[in-house]
């Protein structure tokens, strides 16, 4: 049977796309294997590449602040990314990279079985909405952040809540306010977890 450790082991030696040549460390994702809430970002940045841990740089500090707003501890959630390896110079993920890398994320979702997935930014939002049959709901993140999309997964009902990517708030206080409001929406959902 599939399990998170096996997936991590595969990611650590993955050479399915050219990003393995420029990465220092892959970033498989981390957190509670039984998390009810999963947060999905875009791809590792320089700090994550150095440490192998998701959201441990400036955007990670913003995320920690937002998790506090939501009343959620980092170790209660599972935090992952669309791409497990850093694109050079933090460029956008390419479609070929997304195609070969996202089966890892899909397997992680199947094992963790989160009831809520918060997608951070456009790439994670588009991928997850499409994966869960909501392709027609895909719009730019400025149009759908903070909305709650309810749908079915292979293991039951699931809610998808798109958020802006925390990196937008690193230097922009106004965006932090928007993100905090969205994370308060997440808090409102925690009570409905099974
Ligand atoms: N940005 C992301 O999307 N993911 C990380 O892990 C760090 C920064």
Boltz pocket constraint, residues with backbone or C-beta under 6 A from the ligand:
constraints:
  - pocket:
      binder: B
      contacts: [[A, 27], [A, 41], [A, 42], [A, 43], [A, 44], [A, 45], [A, 48], [A, 53], [A, 54], [A, 55], [A, 56], [A, 59], [A, 60], [A, 80], [A, 81], [A, 120], [A, 167]]
      max_distance: 6.0
